[in-house]
Amino acid sequence: MNYFHYRDGRLYCEDVSVADLADRYGTPLYVYSETAIAGNLGALERAFAEVDPLVCYSVKANSNLGILRSMAARGSGFDVVSGGGLYRVGLAGGSAGRTVFAGVGKTDHEIAEGLTAGVLMFNVESEAELEAIARVAATLDKVAPVALRVNPDVDPKTHRYISTGKKESKFGMDIERALAAARRIVTIKSLSMIGLHMHIGSQITTVEPYAGAVAKGVELVNELRAMGHPIAWYNMGGGFGINYKGREAKDVSEFARVIVPGVKSLGCRLALEPGRSIVGNAGVLVSRVIYTKESGEKRFVIQDAAMNDLIRPSLYESFHKIWPVTPPSGVPTEPVDFESEIPGTSHWDVVGPVCESGDFLAKDRSLPRLDRGDLLATFSAGAYGMVMASNYNTRPRAAEILVEGSRARVVRRRETLADLVQPELEALQS
C-alpha cells in the first residue's frame, strides 16, 4: 500500500496533510510513515519465514531514534557500521545480541564496545581486522563471534558506488583469501567463526546476482564446516531495490525465492541487513519554492531543499520523483510515469540555494508552472536522505516528522544557527 497519496488534490502521509505539516514545522522537512516502515519489515519476515530470518535493519540507511525505537519495539535486529550506530541502537532499546557489527574500519575501541555489549557477530572485512578482533577479545578474556565477509565476485548491475560484491571491492575478501583466513581462525582461541556474510551491493533490482552469490555461498559454507567452523548463520546482507521511478523493483518474495533454498539446504539461520527496502519509500522531503528562473533555454525551480539536505542526486545521479504537494488544476494528481511528458507541464531543473553547480534534486523534469511559496514533495527520500545531510553553507539541517495514522510527532527538531556554532564558541571560550 502507498501511504503517501493524494486526497482531494492534496498530498497526505497516511491520514495527515503534508501541507499542514509544512505550514506547522517549516521546510525543508522530512516526513516518514511509521505504518509503511512496519509493513515493509513484516513483508520481509513473511517472505523469508522458511529460514527463520533475523532482519537486522541497516541503521546507516536512516538512524533517527524515533524510527529505531519503532523497529526495536517490533522485534527487529540491527546492522551497525560504527560505535555510534551501536550507541543509537542501545538508546533505542535494541538488543545488542540481535545486532551485527559491520564496517571496514572498526577501531580497537569500537571492537571492545561491541564485545562488551555482546553483539551477535562481527562481519570481518580483512585479515588485519581479524587480527585486531582476536587481540582485543583476548585482552578482554572473551571469544569474539565472527562471520567472514566474502565477495562472491558477482555483478549486481547497480551504480558503481554501491556495488560491493566484486573481487576488487574495498569491502570483504575474495573467496581464496577468505579460505586462507578461515584456516587461520581455527588456531585462534579468542575467535569463533559462526557465520558467513555476503553483501553484494545496494538498489539491486534483479534476482540473478543473489542466485549466483548463494550458489557460491553454499559451497563455501560446506568447506568452512569441513575445517571445523560451527557455521550457524548465513548473512545475505541486504540491497533489495525499491521503486524510485515506477515499478523497477522486484517484490521481496522474488528475492526470497532464489535465496531461501540454498540457506535451507545448509540448515543455517538467515540474517538479512535491509535498509533502503524498509525506509526508502516510507519518507518524503518537503520543500518550498523560493523563486523560478529562466536562463537561456533552461528553466529553474529554486526551492529551499538543497544538496546538503538530500545529496543522492548530486552524488549518485539518482532519480527521485518530484511533484507538487498541491498540484494545480490541469495536470494529473499522481502521474504514473515521471520520466515521460506529462500534460500541462514544462521541463525544469529543480535546484537548491547552495552555492554549487551540483546542487540539484532533478534535471529536465516535467513539472507544472510553480509560484513562490508552492510546496514540492521529493519522494523515496526515507533512506540515505537526512542521514547523509550536512551543514554546508552554514545551513541548519531539517526537522523530521514520524506519522502513524492521524498522529504526527517530531522525531528530530530543526537545527538552529546556534546549534551549528556552539562547539566552536565553546572552543573559543575555553
PyMOL commands that set and color helices and strands:
alter all, ss='L'
color gray80, all
select helices_A, chain A and resi 18-25+34-47+49-51+59-61+65-73+83-91+96-98+108-117+127-139+160-162+175-185+208-226+252-266+276-282+312-316+386-388+417-429
alter helices_A, ss='H'
color red, helices_A
select strands_A, chain A and resi 4-7+10-13+16-17+29-33+54-58+77-80+99-101+121-124+144-151+173-174+191-197+233-235+269-272+283-295+298-303+322-324+346-351+360-367+375-378+399-404+407-412
alter strands_A, ss='S'
color yellow, strands_A
deselect
rebuild
show_as cartoon
